């Protein structure tokens, strides 16, 4: 995907903007998780997507799933049509909201476009399962290289993807990142 995000999403009938997102927060004491990550980081090499997923992304999301008691799907297959199909790297869905996490080796920009397309496809897939044309609530996801995370949100009523301007670094920003992740899954915003 070497095209502009605006062009790719425009072909799907969506607009794209970069703007601060107002994401819910909760309280989550991540001191034990931070200690574990900081203890093993000096001993691993993060040169591949698999290494980043296994050592940085999965531990955070497994802890999140356990904390909020939400099932986590890994490499979740999704097929809407011949153009919108693939696998979501991580998919967490509870009764209130969902999160899609797209893990990339080093390219947040390409990952953000992939995430945006996945959020659009997921909206269509979930709406079809409910027998409606489109969901009314925004879908949130994040793209990560493991040590850097960035959120995006798809508003199906406006057919717009908004990419957050903030970046979260691991381990430095672990607490605000995890508080946002938990806040998204625990918020009753519908």
Residue pairs with C-beta under 8 A, 6 or more apart in sequence:
1 8
1 110
1 113
1 114
5 16
5 109
5 112
5 113
5 116
5 161
5 163
6 15
6 16
8 113
8 116
8 117
9 15
9 16
9 113
9 116
9 117
9 120
9 161
10 16
12 117
12 120
13 159
14 116
14 120
14 154
14 159
14 160
14 161
15 158
15 159
15 160
15 161
16 116
16 160
16 161
16 163
17 160
17 161
17 162
17 163
18 162
18 163
18 164
18 165
19 162
19 163
19 164
19 165
20 164
20 165
20 166
21 151
21 152
21 153
21 162
21 164
21 166
23 140
23 151
23 164
23 180
23 183
23 184
24 180
24 183
24 184
24 186
24 187
24 189
25 176
25 179
25 180
25 183
26 179
26 182
26 183
26 186
26 187
27 179
28 67
28 175
28 178
28 179
28 182
30 63
30 174
30 175
30 178
33 59
33 60
33 63
33 174
33 178
34 171
34 174
34 175
36 59
37 56
37 59
37 170
37 171
37 174
38 171
40 55
41 55
41 171
44 51
44 55
45 51
46 52
46 55
46 56
46 146
46 147
48 105
49 103
49 104
49 105
51 146
52 103
52 105
52 144
52 145
52 146
52 147
53 89
53 103
53 146
55 146
56 144
56 146
56 147
56 170
57 89
57 90
57 101
57 103
57 144
57 146
60 170
60 174
60 177
60 178
60 181
61 72
61 90
61 92
61 101
61 181
62 72
63 178
64 70
64 72
64 92
64 178
64 181
64 182
64 185
65 71
65 72
65 92
67 182
68 94
68 182
68 185
68 186
69 94
70 92
70 93
70 94
70 185
71 92
71 93
72 90
72 91
72 92
73 88
73 90
73 91
73 92
73 93
74 89
74 90
75 87
75 88
75 89
76 87
76 88
76 90
76 91
77 86
77 87
78 84
78 85
78 86
78 87
78 88
78 118
78 121
78 122
78 125
79 85
79 86
79 125
80 121
80 124
80 125
80 128
84 117
84 120
84 121
84 124
85 121
86 118
86 121
88 100
88 101
88 102
88 118
88 122
89 101
89 102
89 103
90 99
90 100
90 101
90 103
91 98
91 99
91 100
91 101
92 98
92 99
92 101
92 185
93 99
94 185
96 185
96 186
96 187
96 188
96 189
96 190
97 137
97 140
97 184
97 185
97 187
97 189
98 122
98 139
98 140
98 185
99 140
99 141
99 142
99 181
99 184
99 185
100 115
100 118
100 119
100 122
100 139
100 140
100 141
100 142
101 141
101 142
101 143
101 144
102 111
102 114
102 115
102 118
102 141
102 142
102 143
102 144
103 111
103 143
103 144
103 145
103 146
104 110
104 111
104 114
104 143
104 144
104 145
105 145
106 145
107 145
108 143
108 145
108 148
108 150
111 143
111 144
111 145
112 143
112 150
112 152
112 163
114 143
115 141
115 142
115 143
115 152
116 152
116 154
116 161
116 163
118 141
119 139
119 140
119 141
119 152
119 153
119 154
119 161
120 154
120 161
122 139
123 134
123 135
123 139
123 154
123 156
124 134
126 135
127 133
127 134
127 135
127 156
134 156
134 157
135 156
136 156
136 157
137 156
137 189
137 190
138 153
138 154
138 155
138 156
139 153
139 154
139 156
140 151
140 152
140 153
140 154
140 184
141 151
141 152
141 153
141 154
142 149
142 150
142 151
142 152
142 181
143 149
143 150
143 152
144 150
146 170
147 169
147 170
148 167
148 168
148 169
148 170
149 167
149 168
149 169
149 170
149 173
149 177
150 163
150 164
150 166
150 167
150 168
151 163
151 164
151 166
151 180
152 161
152 162
152 163
152 164
153 161
153 162
153 164
154 160
154 161
155 161
155 162
168 176
168 177
168 180
170 177
